[in-house]
Amino acid sequence: MTHQSPCGAVQLPYAALTRLVTGSYGALSAGGADRAPAPAPVKPTLTSRQTAVLDLVAEGHGNATIARALRCSEHTVKNTIYELMSRLHARNRAHAVAYGLHHGLI
């Protein structure tokens, strides 16, 4: 069941969002039984700092909060997010989180 926030944004339950992002639809998968399984995608490697930042971004924290949690500067967090998005070829923070979930990085 979806929920609509007062500002009009649709909110999905976490389980549904995870299925959408990871593509685990079970029998509804577009691959079907008659197709050969797709080759496993190459999993990008992240540094421990990039992984920690991506985890905190996924939890919805902003740069200032992430900086305090990791005991570094906001500038460091911004640079790490920039490097992370470049490495994942992500268009924005949400895309980076979705990519991280899909590829088991977080």
OpenMM code with the backbone's topology and positions (N, CA, C; nanometers):
from openmm import Vec3, app, unit

residues = "MET THR HIS GLN SER PRO CYS GLY ALA VAL GLN LEU PRO TYR ALA ALA LEU THR ARG LEU VAL THR GLY SER TYR GLY ALA LEU SER ALA GLY GLY ALA ASP ARG ALA PRO ALA PRO ALA PRO VAL LYS PRO THR LEU THR SER ARG GLN THR ALA VAL LEU ASP LEU VAL ALA GLU GLY HIS GLY ASN ALA THR ILE ALA ARG ALA LEU ARG CYS SER GLU HIS THR VAL LYS ASN THR ILE TYR GLU LEU MET SER ARG LEU HIS ALA ARG ASN ARG ALA HIS ALA VAL ALA TYR GLY LEU HIS HIS GLY LEU ILE".split()
positions = [
    Vec3(0.0838, -0.1175, 0.0000),
    Vec3(0.0000, 0.0000, 0.0000),
    Vec3(0.0885, 0.1240, 0.0000),
    Vec3(0.0595, 0.2173, -0.0864),
    Vec3(0.1375, 0.3403, -0.0925),
    Vec3(0.0711, 0.4463, -0.0066),
    Vec3(0.1489, 0.5401, 0.0360),
    Vec3(0.0996, 0.6517, 0.1163),
    Vec3(0.1366, 0.7806, 0.0461),
    Vec3(0.0541, 0.8809, 0.0589),
    Vec3(0.0850, 1.0095, -0.0009),
    Vec3(0.1089, 1.1092, 0.1118),
    Vec3(0.2237, 1.1745, 0.1071),
    Vec3(0.2574, 1.2721, 0.2091),
    Vec3(0.1793, 1.4008, 0.1836),
    Vec3(0.1741, 1.4897, 0.2828),
    Vec3(0.1014, 1.6151, 0.2656),
    Vec3(0.1504, 1.6990, 0.1478),
    Vec3(0.2773, 1.6839, 0.1092),
    Vec3(0.3310, 1.7621, -0.0027),
    Vec3(0.3049, 1.6944, -0.1369),
    Vec3(0.2390, 1.5782, -0.1357),
    Vec3(0.2019, 1.5118, -0.2595),
    Vec3(0.2972, 1.4018, -0.3038),
    Vec3(0.4078, 1.3801, -0.2309),
    Vec3(0.5022, 1.2752, -0.2684),
    Vec3(0.4453, 1.1394, -0.2284),
    Vec3(0.4632, 1.0409, -0.3136),
    Vec3(0.4159, 0.9062, -0.2850),
    Vec3(0.5257, 0.8322, -0.2101),
    Vec3(0.4882, 0.7660, -0.1013),
    Vec3(0.5829, 0.6904, -0.0215),
    Vec3(0.5474, 0.5428, -0.0318),
    Vec3(0.6461, 0.4608, -0.0668),
    Vec3(0.6271, 0.3172, -0.0768),
    Vec3(0.6759, 0.2505, 0.0507),
    Vec3(0.6141, 0.1383, 0.0886),
    Vec3(0.6688, 0.0626, 0.2018),
    Vec3(0.8108, 0.0178, 0.1688),
    Vec3(0.8937, 0.0038, 0.2703),
    Vec3(1.0343, -0.0289, 0.2516),
    Vec3(1.0524, -0.1581, 0.1718),
    Vec3(0.9731, -0.2618, 0.2020),
    Vec3(0.9865, -0.3902, 0.1325),
    Vec3(0.9591, -0.3742, -0.0175),
    Vec3(0.8568, -0.2973, -0.0527),
    Vec3(0.8243, -0.2757, -0.1939),
    Vec3(0.9352, -0.1969, -0.2621),
    Vec3(0.9874, -0.0953, -0.1958),
    Vec3(1.0953, -0.0149, -0.2520),
    Vec3(1.2193, -0.1006, -0.2753),
    Vec3(1.2516, -0.1866, -0.1796),
    Vec3(1.3676, -0.2739, -0.1935),
    Vec3(1.3511, -0.3680, -0.3115),
    Vec3(1.2309, -0.4245, -0.3291),
    Vec3(1.2062, -0.5133, -0.4433),
    Vec3(1.2208, -0.4378, -0.5748),
    Vec3(1.1716, -0.3137, -0.5788),
    Vec3(1.1826, -0.2346, -0.7012),
    Vec3(1.3273, -0.2020, -0.7341),
    Vec3(1.4019, -0.1637, -0.6327),
    Vec3(1.5399, -0.1219, -0.6549),
    Vec3(1.6285, -0.2407, -0.6899),
    Vec3(1.6098, -0.3526, -0.6222),
    Vec3(1.6971, -0.4672, -0.6450),
    Vec3(1.6510, -0.5547, -0.7593),
    Vec3(1.5288, -0.5356, -0.8056),
    Vec3(1.4787, -0.6145, -0.9181),
    Vec3(1.4390, -0.7549, -0.8795),
    Vec3(1.4169, -0.7818, -0.7506),
    Vec3(1.3773, -0.9157, -0.7072),
    Vec3(1.2258, -0.9274, -0.7080),
    Vec3(1.1727, -0.9545, -0.8260),
    Vec3(1.0286, -0.9626, -0.8440),
    Vec3(0.9781, -1.1056, -0.8440),
    Vec3(1.0654, -1.2017, -0.8335),
    Vec3(1.0233, -1.3410, -0.8369),
    Vec3(0.9728, -1.3778, -0.9749),
    Vec3(0.8521, -1.4347, -0.9821),
    Vec3(0.7959, -1.4825, -1.1089),
    Vec3(0.7634, -1.3681, -1.2036),
    Vec3(0.7570, -1.2459, -1.1526),
    Vec3(0.7231, -1.1323, -1.2361),
    Vec3(0.8448, -1.0744, -1.3068),
    Vec3(0.9594, -1.1349, -1.2870),
    Vec3(1.0818, -1.0829, -1.3468),
    Vec3(1.0714, -1.0817, -1.4987),
    Vec3(1.1251, -0.9775, -1.5603),
    Vec3(1.1195, -0.9633, -1.7054),
    Vec3(1.2019, -1.0705, -1.7757),
    Vec3(1.2966, -1.1336, -1.7035),
    Vec3(1.3809, -1.2345, -1.7651),
    Vec3(1.3043, -1.3586, -1.8074),
    Vec3(1.2073, -1.4002, -1.7286),
    Vec3(1.1282, -1.5177, -1.7613),
    Vec3(1.2109, -1.6449, -1.7541),
    Vec3(1.1432, -1.7598, -1.7587),
    Vec3(1.2101, -1.8884, -1.7471),
    Vec3(1.2774, -1.9302, -1.8774),
    Vec3(1.2349, -1.8766, -1.9917),
    Vec3(1.2878, -1.9190, -2.1202),
    Vec3(1.4160, -1.8475, -2.1603),
    Vec3(1.4592, -1.7513, -2.0837),
    Vec3(1.5793, -1.6758, -2.1169),
    Vec3(1.6959, -1.7226, -2.0311),
    Vec3(1.8147, -1.7155, -2.0892),
    Vec3(1.9353, -1.7477, -2.0133),
    Vec3(1.9578, -1.6388, -1.9100),
    Vec3(2.0088, -1.6756, -1.7928),
    Vec3(2.0336, -1.5728, -1.6920),
    Vec3(2.1354, -1.4708, -1.7421),
    Vec3(2.1119, -1.3466, -1.7070),
    Vec3(2.2034, -1.2397, -1.7475),
    Vec3(2.3343, -1.2557, -1.6722),
    Vec3(2.4448, -1.2189, -1.7338),
    Vec3(2.5716, -1.2285, -1.6624),
    Vec3(2.5709, -1.1364, -1.5418),
    Vec3(2.6372, -1.1808, -1.4371),
    Vec3(2.6421, -1.1021, -1.3145),
    Vec3(2.7148, -0.9714, -1.3431),
    Vec3(2.6567, -0.8583, -1.2990),
    Vec3(2.7244, -0.7310, -1.3216),
    Vec3(2.8518, -0.7222, -1.2379),
    Vec3(2.9468, -0.6490, -1.2899),
    Vec3(3.0711, -0.6285, -1.2165),
    Vec3(3.0407, -0.5369, -1.0984),
    Vec3(3.0711, -0.5858, -0.9809),
    Vec3(3.0439, -0.5094, -0.8598),
    Vec3(3.1568, -0.4101, -0.8365),
    Vec3(3.1239, -0.2803, -0.8363),
    Vec3(3.2295, -0.1828, -0.8118),
    Vec3(3.2792, -0.1941, -0.6683),
    Vec3(3.4036, -0.1565, -0.6492),
    Vec3(3.4582, -0.1575, -0.5136),
    Vec3(3.4580, -0.0155, -0.4603),
    Vec3(3.4265, -0.0047, -0.3339),
    Vec3(3.4248, 0.1252, -0.2671),
    Vec3(3.5224, 0.1226, -0.1509),
    Vec3(3.5756, 0.2380, -0.1190),
    Vec3(3.6596, 0.2490, -0.0004),
    Vec3(3.5699, 0.2401, 0.1226),
    Vec3(3.6304, 0.2198, 0.2375),
    Vec3(3.5517, 0.2124, 0.3610),
    Vec3(3.4808, 0.3448, 0.3879),
    Vec3(3.5459, 0.4559, 0.3567),
    Vec3(3.4829, 0.5864, 0.3766),
    Vec3(3.3635, 0.6030, 0.2821),
    Vec3(3.3806, 0.5656, 0.1553),
    Vec3(3.2712, 0.5755, 0.0589),
    Vec3(3.1526, 0.4891, 0.1017),
    Vec3(3.1808, 0.3697, 0.1514),
    Vec3(3.0742, 0.2814, 0.1985),
    Vec3(3.0023, 0.3427, 0.3175),
    Vec3(3.0780, 0.3992, 0.4112),
    Vec3(3.0176, 0.4614, 0.5287),
    Vec3(2.9309, 0.5802, 0.4885),
    Vec3(2.9798, 0.6617, 0.3966),
    Vec3(2.9032, 0.7780, 0.3506),
    Vec3(2.7769, 0.7318, 0.2784),
    Vec3(2.7881, 0.6313, 0.1926),
    Vec3(2.6718, 0.5813, 0.1198),
    Vec3(2.5678, 0.5249, 0.2156),
    Vec3(2.6119, 0.4549, 0.3202),
    Vec3(2.5191, 0.4053, 0.4226),
    Vec3(2.4420, 0.5200, 0.4866),
    Vec3(2.5117, 0.6256, 0.5222),
    Vec3(2.4473, 0.7395, 0.5885),
    Vec3(2.3579, 0.8175, 0.4931),
    Vec3(2.3971, 0.8276, 0.3666),
    Vec3(2.3113, 0.8914, 0.2670),
    Vec3(2.1837, 0.8097, 0.2519),
    Vec3(2.1970, 0.6773, 0.2505),
    Vec3(2.0806, 0.5892, 0.2368),
    Vec3(1.9843, 0.6058, 0.3537),
    Vec3(2.0370, 0.6396, 0.4706),
    Vec3(1.9526, 0.6628, 0.5877),
    Vec3(1.8882, 0.8008, 0.5838),
    Vec3(1.9271, 0.8829, 0.4863),
    Vec3(1.8650, 1.0135, 0.4688),
    Vec3(1.9371, 1.1291, 0.5353),
    Vec3(2.0588, 1.1085, 0.5785),
    Vec3(2.1338, 1.2144, 0.6463),
    Vec3(2.1936, 1.3128, 0.5471),
    Vec3(2.2036, 1.4365, 0.5879),
    Vec3(2.2669, 1.5406, 0.5082),
    Vec3(2.4165, 1.5432, 0.5317),
    Vec3(2.4853, 1.6252, 0.4543),
    Vec3(2.6315, 1.6312, 0.4624),
    Vec3(2.6824, 1.6696, 0.6009),
    Vec3(2.6174, 1.7650, 0.6651),
    Vec3(2.6636, 1.8090, 0.7970),
    Vec3(2.6534, 1.6961, 0.8995),
    Vec3(2.5438, 1.6240, 0.8972),
    Vec3(2.5243, 1.5127, 0.9905),
    Vec3(2.6233, 1.4007, 0.9617),
    Vec3(2.6463, 1.3735, 0.8349),
    Vec3(2.7428, 1.2699, 0.7967),
    Vec3(2.8820, 1.3092, 0.8442),
    Vec3(2.9173, 1.4359, 0.8269),
    Vec3(3.0490, 1.4846, 0.8708),
    Vec3(3.0664, 1.4659, 1.0210),
    Vec3(2.9624, 1.5005, 1.0979),
    Vec3(2.9716, 1.4824, 1.2435),
    Vec3(2.9842, 1.3347, 1.2793),
    Vec3(2.9067, 1.2491, 1.2140),
    Vec3(2.9091, 1.1060, 1.2445),
    Vec3(3.0441, 1.0431, 1.2122),
    Vec3(3.1067, 1.0880, 1.1043),
    Vec3(3.2346, 1.0303, 1.0629),
    Vec3(3.3549, 1.1094, 1.1141),
    Vec3(3.3268, 1.2159, 1.1867),
    Vec3(3.4310, 1.3014, 1.2448),
    Vec3(3.5280, 1.3524, 1.1382),
    Vec3(3.4672, 1.4133, 1.0360),
    Vec3(3.5460, 1.4756, 0.9297),
    Vec3(3.4754, 1.6051, 0.8899),
    Vec3(3.5305, 1.6767, 0.7951),
    Vec3(3.4703, 1.8029, 0.7540),
    Vec3(3.3604, 1.7791, 0.6501),
    Vec3(3.2720, 1.8776, 0.6370),
    Vec3(3.1693, 1.8700, 0.5332),
    Vec3(3.2348, 1.8674, 0.3951),
    Vec3(3.3452, 1.9362, 0.3808),
    Vec3(3.4175, 1.9382, 0.2542),
    Vec3(3.4621, 1.7963, 0.2161),
    Vec3(3.5110, 1.7211, 0.3153),
    Vec3(3.5508, 1.5824, 0.2918),
    Vec3(3.4311, 1.4989, 0.2487),
    Vec3(3.3165, 1.5198, 0.3132),
    Vec3(3.1949, 1.4461, 0.2785),
    Vec3(3.1535, 1.4794, 0.1352),
    Vec3(3.1564, 1.6083, 0.0995),
    Vec3(3.1199, 1.6478, -0.0368),
    Vec3(3.2117, 1.5828, -0.1393),
    Vec3(3.3416, 1.5822, -0.1115),
    Vec3(3.4374, 1.5198, -0.2032),
    Vec3(3.4140, 1.3692, -0.2137),
    Vec3(3.3853, 1.3065, -0.1007),
    Vec3(3.3605, 1.1626, -0.1000),
    Vec3(3.2355, 1.1295, -0.1796),
    Vec3(3.1303, 1.2092, -0.1640),
    Vec3(3.0070, 1.1869, -0.2392),
    Vec3(3.0333, 1.2074, -0.3883),
    Vec3(3.1113, 1.3079, -0.4215),
    Vec3(3.1458, 1.3322, -0.5618),
    Vec3(3.2188, 1.2113, -0.6204),
    Vec3(3.3199, 1.1616, -0.5490),
    Vec3(3.3958, 1.0451, -0.5944),
    Vec3(3.3064, 0.9222, -0.6036),
    Vec3(3.2209, 0.9054, -0.5054),
    Vec3(3.1291, 0.7915, -0.5007),
    Vec3(3.0334, 0.7928, -0.6193),
    Vec3(2.9748, 0.9080, -0.6454),
    Vec3(2.8811, 0.9201, -0.7573),
    Vec3(2.9537, 0.8983, -0.8901),
    Vec3(3.0761, 0.9434, -0.9004),
    Vec3(3.1542, 0.9227, -1.0213),
    Vec3(3.1838, 0.7742, -1.0404),
    Vec3(3.2234, 0.7077, -0.9349),
    Vec3(3.2575, 0.5655, -0.9430),
    Vec3(3.1354, 0.4798, -0.9777),
    Vec3(3.0177, 0.5197, -0.9261),
    Vec3(2.8948, 0.4438, -0.9517),
    Vec3(2.8209, 0.4923, -1.0757),
    Vec3(2.8708, 0.5982, -1.1377),
    Vec3(2.8038, 0.6599, -1.2529),
    Vec3(2.6610, 0.7000, -1.2153),
    Vec3(2.6476, 0.7566, -1.0960),
    Vec3(2.5161, 0.7952, -1.0432),
    Vec3(2.4856, 0.9398, -1.0796),
    Vec3(2.3592, 0.9652, -1.1119),
    Vec3(2.3162, 1.1001, -1.1496),
    Vec3(2.2929, 1.1895, -1.0280),
    Vec3(2.2553, 1.1286, -0.9160),
    Vec3(2.2280, 1.2042, -0.7943),
    Vec3(2.2397, 1.1103, -0.6749),
    Vec3(2.2138, 1.1636, -0.5552),
    Vec3(2.2290, 1.0836, -0.4338),
    Vec3(2.1333, 0.9643, -0.4320),
    Vec3(2.0101, 0.9877, -0.4742),
    Vec3(1.9115, 0.8796, -0.4746),
    Vec3(1.9543, 0.7682, -0.5702),
    Vec3(2.0078, 0.8056, -0.6850),
    Vec3(2.0550, 0.7061, -0.7809),
    Vec3(2.1725, 0.6283, -0.7226),
    Vec3(2.2607, 0.6949, -0.6503),
    Vec3(2.3739, 0.6271, -0.5868),
    Vec3(2.3251, 0.5254, -0.4840),
    Vec3(2.2244, 0.5626, -0.4054),
    Vec3(2.1682, 0.4712, -0.3055),
    Vec3(2.1040, 0.3513, -0.3750),
    Vec3(2.0248, 0.3782, -0.4786),
    Vec3(1.9590, 0.2698, -0.5524),
    Vec3(2.0625, 0.1752, -0.6115),
    Vec3(2.1682, 0.2295, -0.6684),
    Vec3(2.2748, 0.1492, -0.7269),
    Vec3(2.3430, 0.0657, -0.6173),
    Vec3(2.3694, 0.1308, -0.5035),
    Vec3(2.4328, 0.0599, -0.3919),
    Vec3(2.3488, -0.0552, -0.3407),
    Vec3(2.2181, -0.0344, -0.3312),
    Vec3(2.1287, -0.1419, -0.2889),
    Vec3(2.1253, -0.2536, -0.3921),
    Vec3(2.1129, -0.2161, -0.5173),
    Vec3(2.1031, -0.3142, -0.6259),
    Vec3(2.2277, -0.4015, -0.6358),
    Vec3(2.3431, -0.3444, -0.6114),
    Vec3(2.4687, -0.4183, -0.6248),
    Vec3(2.5241, -0.4691, -0.4920),
    Vec3(2.4461, -0.4606, -0.3858),
    Vec3(2.4878, -0.5160, -0.2573),
    Vec3(2.5999, -0.4390, -0.1893),
    Vec3(2.6126, -0.3121, -0.2210),
    Vec3(2.7181, -0.2320, -0.1580),
    Vec3(2.6764, -0.1815, -0.0209),
    Vec3(2.5461, -0.1732, 0.0016),
    Vec3(2.4939, -0.1304, 0.1324),
    Vec3(2.3812, -0.2213, 0.1738),
] * unit.nanometer
topology = app.Topology()
chain = topology.addChain("A")
for resn in residues:
    res = topology.addResidue(resn, chain)
    for name in ("N", "CA", "C"):
        topology.addAtom(name, app.Element.getBySymbol(name[0]), res)
